Amino acid sequence: MKTVSLGASRPSAVSFRMPTRDNLVPIRVDIEVDGQRYRDAFTWNPRDPDSEIISFAKRTAKDLKLPATFVPPMLQSIQGQLAEFRSYEGQEMQLKEKLCLSRSVANLNGAVNLQIDLRVNNTVIRDQFLWDIGNLDSDPEEFARTLCDDLNIADPEVGPAIAVSIREQLYQIASQSVSIMREKVSKKRRAPEFSSNSKAVNNAVDLFKYFGSKGSVIRKRKEWYLYEPVIDVIRNEEAGGDGKEELNSSSRPNKRLDEVKEASLQSL
Amino acid sequence: MSPPAAATSGDAPQSSPRELYTIPASSGWFRWDAIHDTERQALPEFFGGAGGAGFGTATRNPRIYREYRDFIIGKYREDPTRRLTFTEVRRALAGDVTLLRKLFAFLDASGLINFSATTSSARPARQQQEAGVVVEAPVGLQVTPRPPASYFAEEKKGGGAESGFRLPPLTSYNDVFWPGRRLYVGSAVKTARMGSLKRWRLLVNQTTDGKMNQQVVKESSSQSTEVVDGMQIDVKEDSADKSADEHPTKRRRLFSSVDATTSLMEQLALLTTATSPDVLAAAADAATKVLGNENPQARKAFRRSEREYKNKAFSSNHVQKSDHKVGDQDTEMQGQTFTDKKQDKNVIATTAYQVRAAVATAIGVAAARAKMLADQEEREMELLMASIIETLLKKIQYKIKHFEELEAIMDQEYTAIQEIKGSLINDGLTSWGKHFRLEFPYREMKCLCSCS
């Protein structure tokens, strides 16, 4: 078994938090009351007192002109997600992994491939890039802002949606790493690794290709298209019934998106 | 002056002429073949943490850093006029995007990339900033040493032979933006020791924007305008006289002032006369104002001189003329003013202040003029670019026409060949027919013979 030790300078385990500079939790709310639907995604600081949630919910309902019946389920949803986040706190999570080519380890030095696949209002954006979950100085919001600036995306809702999507994926990975640590400590059984093992192996091998002593961090030109953002703008009439924000994270099937995209292509 | 290695692409083979890049002086520390301490301090992640002494990890080490850095800089230099964006670069680089963004931001901020990009789409703040530092811009720029003449000759030969299109010389390419010239202005700003460069910048911007005419000046600084009223009139008369006298073309004036042997003050004076009177007036106004703010005595002196001016206009006229004759006749003029105003003890101070104000005025005007020239050059560049594109388009159109003609010729030839082919086949058929007709009877006869 060939083992390469990586990231010696970094602490291998830290107590659970969002692996970003600001410890902000992604919150997704999707509630339906009396045939009216409210879907939203935003970030929340878990250090804020819970009394803020009720005022936030009231305020949101008022701003969006939603009936007051929306407030209790909104409150419940946010509180539930925060409670889940807090249940992880105090436990240790692993940020650094050793790269074992023969074993399935998802990340090299914590670098994971994040995928963005979103539709916000009339903009469809897809992207993928490497994100180092061990880099506690990262800033998804800043990254999303740069992306929108560089691509001249005018819709102000796209940036935050991208940031929330990144945070959700990071949150998922972080919470999984907590459970890995927990199981390693209890030594009951071998820890299940991140989502899909075969993909993870490929990922690790890929990374070794880039960062190994003979590799190059500059990707081959023919691979560039895989890692660059793709943007589609859908016209209003094709956007479908709900004009509200619709967020598709990578975990969701992409069929709908493809259909929408095809429709937009056909119309051209 | 920078060593050539800093400004040229060191990776290029030595035999071919090196590509020249003008880079900001602030990034003069950069070397292709080394990593500077600035880089280590700004991005400690790559160098094993805060100290920047270690070797980092597998994904973050000096080797990886240099690969990233060289790629990004190389990418930018493919087209230095275009603003390189992070999103564009990141697809080609494997690595943590957070770290890459930090690296990109560092390169951007330290002037290693995007330093001469013009097509910044949505960065109004940056543009404003650029406008704000117009006066200092020449000082901040670093110019690579002039390559040997053969380099230019080669280039010219190649360009001329290829297109037969000769570019007219730009107004200021030779004379204003040449290092020697610029350094004069730069050092002049320093020697004047005005201490209020900000105000100058403001003034120059305003004047060149055309927003600030004399009226505006008067309104905005009514107090000090009174003080310098006499001075303004003087300057106006003077410059009007001069321009009425000769009306020299811009180029001639520039060349006359290019001569490095003449003194700085003379050059400034020449530049001063080259601008319009209201720019001059505004500059003079600001000069006195700044002086007044710096030193209350100066204000007093100006007020006094104004009174004197009212009494005997010509005496201060001499002083104002110093604006244009400071150079060689400096001492002579001083003597004159001395004799003119010997009666008052404070006059010496007044004169000194006035000279200072005059110098400041000249510098301000020179700066304003430099900006105007820069603007003009930009316009000229645009025009030239437009004409180049036009010629290229024409060329392409000619080519298309040519090809169309060729196609027509080909078509004609094709039909001709087809005809020839047809006629050949016909000929062949007829000849075969003849052959058969000739042969068959013979065979028949043969047959008959053999049968019998």
Interface residues (C-beta under 8 A of the other chain):
Chain A: V4 L6 G7 A8 S9 R10 L99 L108 N109 A111 F129 L130 W131 D132 N135 D137 S138 D139 E142 F143 T146 L147 D149 D150 L151 N152 D206 L207 Y210 F211 G212 S216 V217 I218 R219 R221 W224 Y225 L226 Y227 E228 P229
Chain B: G48 G49 G54 G56 T57 A58 T59 R60 I64 E67 Y68 F71 T85 F86 T87 E88 R90 R91 A92 L93 A94 G95 D96 V97 T98 L99 R101 S121 A122
